[in-house]
Amino acid sequence: MSQWLKIYATRNPAEASIVQGLLRENEIPVQIMNKMDSSYLNFGDIEVYVPSHLKDVARELLNQALLN
């Protein structure tokens, strides 16, 4: 089983969902880990993870999407 690496973190659930959708569209497995505090939403992040062997491809896709 491959190791998963964090490639993105945000406090915005919609932004995390968009990143997840972008990666899935490009057939990159993705896992979301919500580390936000349920009582105080200004603490913690929503983290996006991909398999370690796909991290470079995933980061390049995100960089291209953020530049457009």
MITI-813747 format. One record per atom (N, C-alpha, C, CB): atom name; x negated, y, z. Coordinates in pm, 1 decimal, decimal comma, always signed. Glycine has a CB too. Layout:
N
{"CA"; {X; Y; Z}}
...
END
This chain:
68
{"N"; {-83,5; -117,8; +0,0}}
{"CA"; {+0,0; +0,0; +0,0}}
{"C"; {-88,1; +124,2; +0,0}}
{"CB"; {+95,1; -0,3; +120,9}}
{"N"; {-51,5; +221,8; -81,9}}
{"CA"; {-135,0; +340,7; -93,1}}
{"C"; {-110,2; +436,7; +23,1}}
{"CB"; {-108,9; +411,3; -226,2}}
{"N"; {-208,7; +518,3; +49,1}}
{"CA"; {-198,0; +619,1; +153,2}}
{"C"; {-124,8; +740,2; +95,7}}
{"CB"; {-338,8; +658,9; +208,1}}
{"N"; {-45,6; +806,8; +177,1}}
{"CA"; {+29,5; +925,2; +135,0}}
{"C"; {-40,6; +1049,7; +187,2}}
{"CB"; {+176,6; +919,5; +185,6}}
{"N"; {-47,5; +1152,7; +102,6}}
{"CA"; {-111,9; +1277,6; +140,7}}
{"C"; {-14,9; +1394,1; +127,3}}
{"CB"; {-236,5; +1302,1; +55,3}}
{"N"; {-26,8; +1487,7; +219,3}}
{"CA"; {+57,3; +1607,4; +214,8}}
{"C"; {+2,5; +1700,4; +107,5}}
{"CB"; {+62,3; +1679,2; +354,1}}
{"N"; {+91,2; +1743,3; +15,7}}
{"CA"; {+47,4; +1835,9; -87,8}}
{"C"; {+119,3; +1970,6; -79,0}}
{"CB"; {+69,7; +1774,6; -224,6}}
{"N"; {+222,3; +1978,8; +4,3}}
{"CA"; {+299,3; +2102,9; +9,9}}
{"C"; {+372,9; +2109,8; +143,1}}
{"CB"; {+399,3; +2112,3; -109,0}}
{"N"; {+387,9; +2230,6; +194,8}}
{"CA"; {+464,5; +2251,8; +318,2}}
{"C"; {+540,6; +2383,5; +306,2}}
{"CB"; {+370,7; +2252,7; +444,1}}
{"N"; {+660,7; +2385,2; +357,3}}
{"CA"; {+745,5; +2504,1; +352,7}}
{"C"; {+841,0; +2502,5; +470,2}}
{"CB"; {+823,4; +2511,7; +219,6}}
{"N"; {+902,0; +2615,4; +496,6}}
{"CA"; {+1007,3; +2622,9; +599,0}}
{"C"; {+1144,5; +2633,6; +534,8}}
{"CB"; {+983,7; +2742,7; +692,6}}
{"N"; {+1148,9; +2630,9; +403,3}}
{"CA"; {+1272,0; +2646,4; +328,6}}
{"C"; {+1317,9; +2510,6; +274,8}}
{"CB"; {+1253,1; +2747,3; +213,8}}
{"N"; {+1427,8; +2454,9; +324,0}}
{"CA"; {+1474,7; +2323,8; +277,4}}
{"C"; {+1503,5; +2320,5; +127,1}}
{"CB"; {+1599,7; +2284,5; +353,2}}
{"N"; {+1555,3; +2428,9; +71,7}}
{"CA"; {+1584,0; +2432,8; -72,0}}
{"C"; {+1455,1; +2425,3; -153,0}}
{"CB"; {+1661,8; +2560,7; -108,2}}
{"N"; {+1351,9; +2493,0; -108,2}}
{"CA"; {+1222,8; +2491,0; -176,7}}
{"C"; {+1163,4; +2350,1; -174,4}}
{"CB"; {+1125,3; +2591,4; -111,4}}
{"N"; {+1172,4; +2282,7; -61,6}}
{"CA"; {+1122,2; +2145,2; -50,9}}
{"C"; {+1198,0; +2053,3; -146,7}}
{"CB"; {+1135,3; +2093,6; +94,5}}
{"N"; {+1328,2; +2074,6; -159,2}}
{"CA"; {+1409,4; +1993,8; -249,5}}
{"C"; {+1372,1; +2017,4; -395,3}}
{"CB"; {+1556,6; +2023,8; -228,3}}
{"N"; {+1342,9; +2141,8; -430,6}}
{"CA"; {+1300,6; +2173,9; -567,0}}
{"C"; {+1167,5; +2107,0; -598,8}}
{"CB"; {+1289,5; +2326,3; -585,9}}
{"N"; {+1073,7; +2113,1; -506,5}}
{"CA"; {+943,2; +2048,3; -525,7}}
{"C"; {+962,3; +1897,9; -540,9}}
{"CB"; {+847,7; +2079,2; -406,8}}
{"N"; {+1045,8; +1839,6; -456,6}}
{"CA"; {+1074,3; +1696,4; -463,9}}
{"C"; {+1132,4; +1660,8; -601,2}}
{"CB"; {+1172,1; +1654,7; -351,3}}
{"N"; {+1226,6; +1740,2; -649,9}}
{"CA"; {+1287,2; +1714,7; -780,2}}
{"C"; {+1187,4; +1725,4; -893,5}}
{"CB"; {+1400,5; +1810,1; -804,0}}
{"N"; {+1099,8; +1824,9; -888,4}}
{"CA"; {+996,7; +1841,6; -990,7}}
{"C"; {+905,9; +1719,3; -998,0}}
{"CB"; {+913,7; +1966,9; -962,5}}
{"N"; {+864,2; +1671,2; -882,5}}
{"CA"; {+775,0; +1555,5; -879,2}}
{"C"; {+846,1; +1429,6; -928,3}}
{"CB"; {+721,3; +1533,8; -737,4}}
{"N"; {+969,4; +1410,4; -886,4}}
{"CA"; {+1045,5; +1292,5; -930,6}}
{"C"; {+1072,1; +1295,4; -1080,3}}
{"CB"; {+1177,9; +1283,5; -855,1}}
{"N"; {+1097,5; +1414,1; -1136,0}}
{"CA"; {+1117,2; +1427,0; -1281,1}}
{"C"; {+995,7; +1377,9; -1357,5}}
{"CB"; {+1146,8; +1572,4; -1318,7}}
{"N"; {+879,5; +1393,0; -1297,4}}
{"CA"; {+754,5; +1351,7; -1360,4}}
{"C"; {+707,9; +1215,4; -1310,5}}
{"CB"; {+646,7; +1455,4; -1335,1}}
{"N"; {+801,3; +1139,6; -1254,8}}
{"CA"; {+779,5; +1001,1; -1211,6}}
{"C"; {+668,6; +986,1; -1107,5}}
{"CB"; {+746,8; +915,8; -1331,0}}
{"N"; {+661,7; +1084,3; -1017,5}}
{"CA"; {+567,2; +1077,0; -905,9}}
{"C"; {+648,1; +1047,2; -780,5}}
{"CB"; {+483,8; +1210,7; -890,5}}
{"N"; {+618,8; +936,1; -712,6}}
{"CA"; {+689,9; +905,3; -587,7}}
{"C"; {+665,2; +1016,3; -485,4}}
{"CB"; {+644,4; +767,3; -530,5}}
{"N"; {+766,7; +1049,7; -411,7}}
{"CA"; {+755,1; +1160,2; -316,9}}
{"C"; {+833,4; +1127,4; -190,0}}
{"CB"; {+806,1; +1292,6; -379,9}}
{"N"; {+778,3; +1170,6; -77,2}}
{"CA"; {+844,0; +1155,2; +52,3}}
{"C"; {+848,0; +1292,3; +119,0}}
{"CB"; {+769,8; +1049,7; +142,6}}
{"N"; {+960,0; +1321,8; +182,4}}
{"CA"; {+975,9; +1447,5; +255,3}}
{"C"; {+977,8; +1416,4; +404,7}}
{"CB"; {+1106,5; +1522,7; +211,7}}
{"N"; {+898,5; +1491,9; +481,2}}
{"CA"; {+900,1; +1477,3; +626,1}}
{"C"; {+939,7; +1612,2; +686,6}}
{"CB"; {+760,5; +1428,9; +680,4}}
{"N"; {+1055,3; +1614,1; +749,8}}
{"CA"; {+1106,0; +1736,3; +809,9}}
{"C"; {+1057,1; +1744,5; +954,4}}
{"CB"; {+1261,1; +1741,4; +803,2}}
{"N"; {+964,1; +1834,8; +978,4}}
{"CA"; {+908,6; +1853,3; +1112,5}}
{"C"; {+960,2; +1981,1; +1177,7}}
{"CB"; {+756,4; +1856,2; +1106,5}}
{"N"; {+1070,0; +2034,3; +1123,3}}
{"CA"; {+1127,9; +2156,3; +1180,3}}
{"C"; {+1200,9; +2122,9; +1309,7}}
{"CB"; {+1224,4; +2224,3; +1079,5}}
{"N"; {+1188,9; +2211,4; +1405,1}}
{"CA"; {+1260,4; +2196,7; +1530,8}}
{"C"; {+1409,4; +2213,9; +1504,1}}
{"CB"; {+1210,1; +2299,5; +1636,6}}
{"N"; {+1491,0; +2125,7; +1555,9}}
{"CA"; {+1634,3; +2131,5; +1527,3}}
{"C"; {+1704,5; +2246,1; +1600,5}}
{"CB"; {+1699,3; +2000,1; +1564,9}}
{"N"; {+1646,0; +2296,0; +1707,0}}
{"CA"; {+1708,3; +2405,5; +1781,8}}
{"C"; {+1657,9; +2542,7; +1737,5}}
{"CB"; {+1682,8; +2387,6; +1930,3}}
{"N"; {+1529,1; +2550,0; +1706,5}}
{"CA"; {+1465,8; +2676,1; +1669,0}}
{"C"; {+1402,9; +2658,5; +1531,9}}
{"CB"; {+1359,3; +2720,5; +1774,5}}
{"N"; {+1473,4; +2700,7; +1427,3}}
{"CA"; {+1430,2; +2671,8; +1290,5}}
{"C"; {+1306,1; +2748,3; +1246,4}}
{"CB"; {+1541,2; +2701,8; +1196,5}}
{"N"; {+1252,3; +2833,8; +1330,8}}
{"CA"; {+1129,5; +2902,7; +1292,3}}
{"C"; {+1004,9; +2828,5; +1342,1}}
{"CB"; {+1130,5; +3045,6; +1346,6}}
{"N"; {+1022,3; +2708,6; +1395,3}}
{"CA"; {+909,7; +2625,2; +1437,3}}
{"C"; {+902,8; +2500,5; +1350,5}}
{"CB"; {+922,2; +2586,5; +1586,7}}
{"N"; {+785,6; +2473,3; +1297,1}}
{"CA"; {+766,3; +2352,0; +1218,5}}
{"C"; {+785,6; +2374,4; +1069,7}}
{"CB"; {+860,4; +2245,4; +1265,4}}
{"N"; {+751,2; +2272,6; +992,5}}
{"CA"; {+755,7; +2278,3; +847,1}}
{"C"; {+826,4; +2156,3; +790,7}}
{"CB"; {+614,8; +2289,2; +789,5}}
{"N"; {+862,5; +2167,0; +665,0}}
{"CA"; {+907,2; +2052,0; +586,9}}
{"C"; {+790,4; +2018,1; +496,3}}
{"CB"; {+1041,1; +2081,8; +504,5}}
{"N"; {+738,0; +1896,9; +508,4}}
{"CA"; {+617,0; +1857,8; +436,2}}
{"C"; {+651,0; +1761,7; +322,8}}
{"CB"; {+515,2; +1793,2; +532,2}}
{"N"; {+579,2; +1778,5; +210,8}}
{"CA"; {+597,8; +1694,9; +92,4}}
{"C"; {+472,9; +1608,1; +76,0}}
{"CB"; {+623,9; +1782,3; -36,2}}
{"N"; {+494,7; +1476,5; +66,5}}
{"CA"; {+385,2; +1380,0; +55,2}}
{"C"; {+395,4; +1302,1; -75,5}}
{"CB"; {+385,9; +1283,2; +174,9}}
{"N"; {+277,8; +1271,3; -133,5}}
{"CA"; {+270,0; +1185,6; -252,4}}
{"C"; {+160,9; +1081,4; -228,4}}
{"CB"; {+240,3; +1269,9; -382,8}}
{"N"; {+162,6; +970,1; -304,8}}
{"CA"; {+54,4; +872,0; -292,4}}
{"C"; {-80,4; +937,3; -324,0}}
{"CB"; {+79,1; +751,4; -386,3}}
{"N"; {-182,3; +897,5; -251,7}}
{"CA"; {-313,2; +962,4; -264,1}}
{"C"; {-369,2; +955,6; -405,5}}
{"CB"; {-411,3; +899,1; -168,4}}
{"N"; {-342,1; +848,6; -478,8}}
{"CA"; {-398,7; +837,8; -613,6}}
{"C"; {-329,0; +930,1; -714,7}}
{"CB"; {-389,6; +693,5; -661,6}}
{"N"; {-217,0; +991,5; -675,5}}
{"CA"; {-145,5; +1084,0; -763,8}}
{"C"; {-153,1; +1229,3; -716,1}}
{"CB"; {-0,3; +1042,1; -775,2}}
{"N"; {-234,1; +1256,4; -615,1}}
{"CA"; {-237,6; +1390,5; -556,8}}
{"C"; {-282,2; +1496,6; -655,8}}
{"CB"; {-329,0; +1392,2; -437,5}}
{"N"; {-381,0; +1467,3; -739,1}}
{"CA"; {-430,6; +1566,7; -833,9}}
{"C"; {-325,6; +1600,7; -939,5}}
{"CB"; {-557,9; +1516,2; -901,3}}
{"N"; {-256,9; +1499,7; -989,3}}
{"CA"; {-151,5; +1521,3; -1088,5}}
{"C"; {-38,0; +1602,9; -1026,3}}
{"CB"; {-98,0; +1385,7; -1142,7}}
{"N"; {+1,1; +1567,6; -904,7}}
{"CA"; {+109,4; +1637,9; -836,2}}
{"C"; {+72,2; +1783,2; -809,6}}
{"CB"; {+143,8; +1567,7; -704,7}}
{"N"; {-47,7; +1807,9; -765,2}}
{"CA"; {-90,2; +1945,8; -738,2}}
{"C"; {-93,8; +2028,4; -866,3}}
{"CB"; {-228,4; +1947,2; -671,3}}
{"N"; {-139,0; +1968,5; -975,3}}
{"CA"; {-142,5; +2038,8; -1103,5}}
{"C"; {-0,9; +2075,6; -1149,3}}
{"CB"; {-212,3; +1952,0; -1210,2}}
{"N"; {+92,8; +1983,3; -1133,5}}
{"CA"; {+232,2; +2012,8; -1169,1}}
{"C"; {+287,5; +2127,4; -1086,0}}
{"CB"; {+319,6; +1888,7; -1150,6}}
{"N"; {+259,1; +2126,6; -957,0}}
{"CA"; {+306,4; +2234,2; -870,2}}
{"C"; {+242,3; +2366,5; -906,6}}
{"CB"; {+278,2; +2201,5; -724,4}}
{"N"; {+112,9; +2365,2; -935,9}}
{"CA"; {+44,9; +2488,2; -973,8}}
{"C"; {+104,3; +2546,2; -1101,6}}
{"CB"; {-104,6; +2462,9; -991,8}}
{"N"; {+131,4; +2460,9; -1200,1}}
{"CA"; {+190,8; +2506,6; -1325,0}}
{"C"; {+330,5; +2563,1; -1300,8}}
{"CB"; {+196,6; +2391,8; -1426,6}}
{"N"; {+408,6; +2497,2; -1217,7}}
{"CA"; {+544,8; +2542,0; -1190,0}}
{"C"; {+545,1; +2675,0; -1115,0}}
{"CB"; {+620,3; +2436,1; -1109,3}}
{"N"; {+451,5; +2692,8; -1023,7}}
{"CA"; {+445,9; +2816,1; -945,8}}
{"C"; {+395,4; +2934,4; -1027,5}}
{"CB"; {+357,6; +2796,5; -824,9}}
{"N"; {+316,9; +2907,5; -1131,0}}
{"CA"; {+265,0; +3015,6; -1214,8}}
{"C"; {+369,3; +3064,7; -1314,5}}
{"CB"; {+140,2; +2969,3; -1289,1}}
{"N"; {+468,0; +2981,9; -1344,6}}
{"CA"; {+571,2; +3020,8; -1443,9}}
{"C"; {+682,8; +3094,8; -1382,4}}
{"CB"; {+626,3; +2901,4; -1514,2}}
END
